[in-house]
Amino acid sequence: MDERPIDLAVLKIFSPLDGLKKENLLALARKTVVRELEAGRVLFKEGDTDKRTFYLVAGQVELRADDRIMGVIRAGTAEARTALAPGLPRRFTARAAMDLEYIMIDSDLLDVLLTWDQTGQYEVAELRGDGLDVTGDWMTTLLQTKAFHRIPPANIQAIFMRMQRLNYRAGDIIIKQGTEGDYFYVVVAGKCVVTRETPLNKEGIKLAELGPGDSFGEEALIAEAKRNATVTMSADGTLMRLGKHDFQTLLNEPLLQWVDPQKAREIVASGGKWLDVRLPSEFQNFRIDDAMNIPLYFIRLKLNALDKNTQYVVCCDTGRRSSAAAYILSERGFEAYVLKGGLAASEAARSRTP
């Protein structure tokens, strides 16, 4: 199937995309391509529940129900300005009546952009300084993450209002391993390197490099623990930071999904998986059968080992470390739940004896 980038002029044909501010329309354009579908092929089926929004760019589509044609939508008409058969589950099957072109948009992303467009009426000048474009990549990157799809619009507005802007030089240490957590950070410009000191490597092992739109510092705030890594600027740059209390109330609490042991077992029985984020030594002594073990400090490095189509019930001894891990997973598009009360509350956990 051929694809090509979408032109802004094409996006502006459709409603309500034509009402988006320029920066949000540009963000949407970067995520959207024009796709082709041959005559006779199905675009979506009656009863589908996938959160996708379709617009017809060229050609025509038959809308069918019970194998009967209920209507025909032709590109360029007033009917085609709006999304094809909106509403879930789908009331119709959409079939290509001829070769056609269409665009498909993640419905959650579209909703976030539309909502932010209509509620983000803060004074941008309060955040802008020294030529910084606060409506640039870092902000749109955050808004496009699955994490922000769950956060109330009023919270998103408050988050950006309460963030502080700081400039740093290459070599500046932003957070130091072993210190208390106080802020959540987002990279606006420049780059940071994340390192962790170990008994065998006092210089620190490089864990990651962060750029615009990336965030860090949440683990210590959620888990009420010491910083588990050092973050240093590797190039001159700008960061936005959010204080601990604002992070907890505006960002962390709306994002986390807590489940009791019974609900957790139902999720696993339906195809989900247990994810234990304690240390391997803890896991060996006391664990849930069939649970995966990825220690919290390895979560970011092991994301490729996880499946975004699988639901994960994250657990630890109390819920503190698992809530930090679940936040990281949710922020990156995984469906993650936190076991309320930790393993002590779960009858599924069993002791292991030699």
C-alpha positions in Angstrom: 0.0 0.0 0.0 1.5 3.4 -1.1 1.7 6.2 1.3 2.8 9.9 1.0 3.1 12.8 3.4 -0.1 14.9 3.9 -0.2 18.5 2.7 -1.5 21.1 5.2 -4.0 22.3 2.6 -5.6 18.9 2.5 -5.9 18.7 6.3 -7.6 22.1 6.3 -10.4 20.7 4.1 -11.7 18.5 6.9 -13.7 19.4 9.9 -12.9 20.0 12.8 -9.2 19.9 11.6 -9.8 23.3 9.9 -10.2 24.9 13.3 -6.9 23.8 14.7 -4.2 26.4 15.4 -1.2 26.3 13.0 1.2 24.6 15.5 -1.3 21.8 16.3 -2.1 21.3 12.7 1.6 21.0 11.9 1.9 18.4 14.7 -0.9 16.4 13.3 0.5 16.6 9.8 3.8 15.1 11.1 1.8 12.1 12.3 -0.4 11.7 9.2 0.0 10.1 5.8 -2.2 9.7 2.7 -3.0 6.0 2.1 -4.4 4.2 -0.9 -7.1 1.5 -1.0 -8.1 -0.6 -4.0 -11.7 -0.8 -5.2 -13.6 -3.5 -3.3 -11.4 -3.5 -0.3 -12.8 -2.7 3.2 -11.7 0.4 5.1 -13.4 -0.6 8.4 -16.1 -3.1 9.4 -19.4 -2.7 11.2 -18.9 -3.3 14.9 -15.2 -2.2 14.9 -14.1 -0.5 18.1 -10.6 0.7 17.1 -10.1 4.4 18.0 -9.3 5.7 14.6 -10.8 8.6 12.6 -11.0 8.3 8.8 -11.3 11.1 6.2 -11.8 10.5 2.5 -9.3 12.4 0.3 -10.1 11.0 -3.2 -12.6 8.5 -4.6 -15.8 7.2 -3.0 -16.9 4.9 -0.2 -20.0 2.8 0.2 -21.4 2.6 3.7 -23.0 -0.9 4.3 -25.1 -2.5 7.0 -26.4 -6.0 6.8 -24.9 -6.3 3.3 -27.1 -3.4 2.1 -25.7 -0.1 0.8 -26.9 2.6 3.2 -25.1 5.5 1.6 -22.3 6.6 -0.7 -19.7 9.3 0.3 -17.8 11.0 -2.5 -14.6 12.9 -1.9 -14.9 16.7 -2.3 -18.5 16.8 -1.2 -19.9 18.5 2.0 -20.5 15.0 3.5 -16.8 14.1 3.0 -15.6 17.1 5.1 -16.4 15.2 8.3 -15.1 11.9 9.5 -16.4 8.8 7.8 -19.1 7.1 9.9 -18.0 8.4 13.3 -18.9 6.7 16.6 -18.0 3.4 18.1 -18.7 0.6 17.7 -19.0 1.3 13.9 -22.5 1.3 12.6 -21.5 0.6 9.0 -18.9 -1.2 7.0 -16.9 1.2 4.7 -16.0 -0.4 1.4 -14.1 1.3 -1.5 -16.4 1.8 -4.4 -13.4 2.7 -6.6 -9.7 3.1 -5.9 -9.4 5.8 -3.2 -7.2 7.8 -1.0 -7.8 8.4 2.7 -6.2 9.5 5.9 -6.4 7.7 9.3 -5.8 9.6 12.6 -5.5 8.2 16.1 -8.7 9.4 17.7 -7.2 10.0 21.1 -4.4 12.1 19.6 -7.0 14.2 17.7 -9.1 14.7 20.8 -6.1 15.8 22.8 -5.1 18.4 20.1 -8.6 19.7 19.8 -9.1 19.9 23.5 -5.7 21.6 24.0 -6.5 24.0 21.2 -9.7 25.1 23.0 -8.5 25.1 26.6 -4.8 26.1 26.4 -5.4 29.8 26.6 -2.6 30.7 28.9 -0.2 33.5 28.1 2.5 31.9 26.0 4.7 35.0 26.7 5.0 33.8 30.3 6.9 30.8 29.1 8.7 32.2 26.1 12.1 33.9 26.5 15.3 34.5 24.6 13.6 33.3 21.4 12.3 30.0 22.8 9.3 28.7 20.8 7.3 27.0 23.6 4.8 25.7 21.0 7.5 23.7 19.3 8.5 20.1 19.3 8.9 19.5 23.1 5.3 20.6 23.8 3.7 18.8 20.9 5.7 15.7 21.7 4.3 15.7 25.2 0.8 16.2 24.0 1.1 13.3 21.6 2.2 10.8 24.2 -0.4 8.3 25.4 0.1 9.5 28.9 -1.4 12.9 28.2 -4.5 11.3 26.6 -5.6 10.4 30.1 -4.9 13.7 31.8 -7.8 16.2 32.2 -7.4 19.3 29.9 -7.5 21.6 32.9 -4.6 19.7 34.4 -2.6 20.0 31.1 -3.2 23.7 31.1 -2.1 24.0 34.8 1.0 21.8 34.1 2.3 24.2 31.4 1.4 27.2 33.5 3.3 26.0 36.5 6.4 24.8 34.7 9.6 26.9 35.2 12.0 27.5 32.3 15.8 27.2 33.0 18.8 27.5 30.8 21.9 25.2 31.3 25.4 24.9 30.0 27.1 21.7 28.8 28.4 19.9 31.8 25.8 21.2 34.3 24.5 18.4 36.5 20.7 18.6 36.7 20.0 15.8 39.2 22.6 13.8 41.2 22.3 10.1 42.0 21.5 9.6 45.7 19.9 13.0 46.3 16.3 13.7 47.2 13.8 14.2 44.3 12.3 17.6 44.0 11.4 18.3 40.3 10.1 16.6 37.1 12.0 17.8 34.0 11.2 18.1 30.3 13.9 18.8 27.7 13.1 21.8 25.5 16.4 22.2 23.7 19.8 20.6 23.9 20.7 17.1 25.1 21.2 15.4 28.4 23.0 12.2 29.3 21.8 9.8 32.0 24.4 7.8 34.0 24.3 5.5 37.0 27.2 4.9 39.4 27.9 1.4 40.5 30.3 -0.1 43.0 32.4 -1.3 40.0 32.1 1.9 38.0 32.4 5.2 39.9 32.5 7.2 36.7 29.0 6.0 35.9 27.5 3.8 33.2 25.7 5.6 30.4 22.1 4.6 30.3 20.5 7.0 27.9 20.7 10.3 26.0 17.7 12.6 26.1 16.6 15.3 23.6 13.7 17.7 23.1 10.4 16.2 24.3 12.0 13.7 26.6 11.3 13.8 30.3 13.1 12.5 33.4 13.0 12.7 37.2 9.6 11.1 37.8 10.8 7.9 39.6 12.1 9.5 42.7 8.9 11.7 43.0 6.5 8.8 42.7 8.4 6.3 44.8 9.5 8.9 47.4 13.0 7.6 47.0 16.5 8.9 46.3 17.5 9.7 42.7 18.7 6.5 41.1 20.8 8.2 38.3 22.6 11.4 37.4 21.5 13.5 34.6 24.0 15.9 33.0 23.7 18.4 30.2 25.8 17.1 27.2 25.1 20.3 25.3 23.8 23.8 26.1 20.1 23.7 26.4 16.8 24.6 28.1 14.6 22.5 30.4 11.2 23.0 31.9 10.6 21.7 35.4 7.6 21.0 37.5 7.7 20.9 41.3 7.0 17.7 43.2 3.6 18.6 44.6 2.3 19.8 41.2 3.7 16.7 39.5 1.9 14.4 42.0 -1.5 16.1 41.8 -1.6 17.2 38.1 0.3 14.5 36.3 0.9 11.4 38.4 -2.4 10.8 40.0 -4.6 11.1 36.9 -2.2 8.8 35.0 -1.9 5.8 37.3 -4.5 3.0 37.2 -4.7 1.1 40.5 -6.3 -2.4 40.7 -7.1 -4.7 43.6 -5.9 -8.3 43.5 -9.1 -9.6 42.1 -9.2 -7.2 39.2 -5.5 -7.9 38.6 -6.1 -11.6 38.3 -9.0 -10.9 35.9 -6.6 -8.8 33.7 -4.0 -11.6 33.7 -6.7 -14.3 33.0 -7.7 -12.2 29.9 -4.2 -12.3 28.4 -2.4 -9.7 30.6 0.9 -10.3 32.3 2.3 -9.8 35.8 5.4 -7.5 35.7 7.5 -7.6 39.0 9.8 -4.6 39.3 11.7 -5.7 42.4 15.3 -6.8 42.6 16.1 -10.3 41.3 17.0 -11.4 44.8 13.6 -10.3 46.1 11.9 -12.0 43.1 13.6 -15.3 43.7 12.4 -15.5 47.3 8.8 -14.4 46.9 6.9 -14.0 43.6 3.9 -14.7 41.5 4.0 -17.7 39.2 4.6 -16.7 35.5 5.5 -13.1 36.5 8.2 -11.3 34.5 11.0 -9.7 36.5 12.4 -6.4 35.3 13.8 -4.3 38.1 12.7 -0.7 38.2 16.1 0.7 37.4 16.1 -1.4 34.1 12.6 -0.5 32.9 13.7 2.2 30.5 16.3 -0.1 29.0 14.0 -3.1 28.6 11.0 -1.5 26.9 11.7 -3.4 23.7 11.1 -6.6 25.6 7.6 -5.6 26.3 4.5 -5.8 24.0 2.3 -2.7 23.6 -0.6 -5.0 22.8 -0.4 -6.7 26.2 -1.8 -5.3 29.5 0.7 -5.4 32.4 -0.1 -5.6 36.1 2.9 -4.0 37.7 3.8 -5.2 41.2 6.4 -4.8 44.0 6.2 -5.3 47.7 4.2 -2.2 48.6 3.1 -0.5 45.4 5.7 2.3 45.6 8.2 1.0 43.0 5.5 -0.5 40.8 3.7 2.9 40.6 6.9 4.5 39.4 7.4 1.7 36.8 3.7 1.9 35.7 4.1 5.7 35.2 7.1 5.1 32.9 5.2 2.5 30.9 2.0 4.5 30.6 4.0 7.5 29.5 5.4 5.4 26.6 2.1 4.0 25.4 1.8 0.8 27.4 -1.4 -0.2 29.2 -0.1 -0.6 32.7 -1.9 -1.2 36.1 -0.5 -1.0 39.6 -1.3 -3.7 42.1 -2.9 -1.9 45.1 -1.2 -2.8 48.3 1.6 -4.7 46.6 2.4 -8.4 46.8 1.5 -8.5 50.5 -2.1 -8.0 49.4 -2.0 -10.7 46.7 -2.8 -14.3 47.5 -1.1 -15.2 44.2 2.3 -14.5 45.5 4.2 -17.5 46.9 7.4 -18.0 48.9 10.3 -19.8 47.2 12.4 -22.1 49.4 15.5 -24.0 48.3 
